[in-house]
Amino acid sequence: MRARLLQFVTGTSGVPAKGFSSLQGNDGNVRKFTIHGVTLDTCVYPRSHTCFNRIDLPLYEEREECEEKLKIAITMAATGFDIE
């Protein structure tokens, strides 16, 4: 599941040889892995911005809901579907 999360957020399922500190965006510049909290009004499911290695994670009230929605988003992205 960790590899799928990494794929979802960065576009690659592997950590760079030099670690996360050398993670690059699509422009070749170093881009940190970033979790950005957003309101549920913005989006219901987590969404990723692979160009920036960023995930927009809605501020769920319960951890279980966060885990469930994240698993759905990762699975849908892996099968070629997108959630809007």
N, C-alpha and C positions, 0 to 999 in steps of 0.2 A: 504494500500500500504506500510506503514511503517513496518508492521509485515512481509510482503513478502520480503522487502529489507533486514531486519534483518535475515530472513531465508536464503536468497541468500548468504549473506556474512558470517554468523556464523554457519549456519546449524541448528539453533533453532529460533523459532519465538517469544520467550519470553525473556525479560530482566531479568537477575539474580536478586534475592531478594535484594542483596546489591548494585545493580546498575551496570553500565558499568565498573566501576573500578574493579569489580570482574569477568569480562567476561573471560572464560577459553577457551583455545584451546583444541584439541582432546587429547593432552598429559597431561591435567590436570593443566598445568601452566597458569598463568594469561597472557592473550594476549589482548592488546588493539585493539579496533575497528579502523582500519586504512584504509585511502583512499590514494591510490598510483597513482599518475598521470603518464600515459604512452603515448607515441606517437601513432598516428594512424597507423604508420608502424608496431607497435607491435601487436595491435589488433584493430578491428573496433568496436566491442561490449565490454561492460564491462565484466570482468570475475572475479570470486571470488576464494579465497583460504580459504576455511572454516577451515582448520587446523590452520590458523594464524589469522583468523577474518579480512582478508584483501580483499579489492576490488581494482582491477586494473581498473582505470577509464580513458579511452582515453581523450585526451585534445581536445575536440570539440570546434569549433569556435563559435557556437551558443548554448545558453542554451536549446532552444527547441529541438535541435538535441540530446543533452545529455539526456534530459528527455525521448524522444522517444526511443532511443537505450537502455536506462536503463529499461524502461517498457518492451520492447521486451525480453531482457535478463532475467529479473525476471520471466516473464510469461513462457518463454521456459523452464527454469530450474524447475519451479513449475509443469510443465506437463511432465517432464522426458526427455526433449530434451536438448541437449547442442549445443552451437554455437561455432564454431571454426573459 
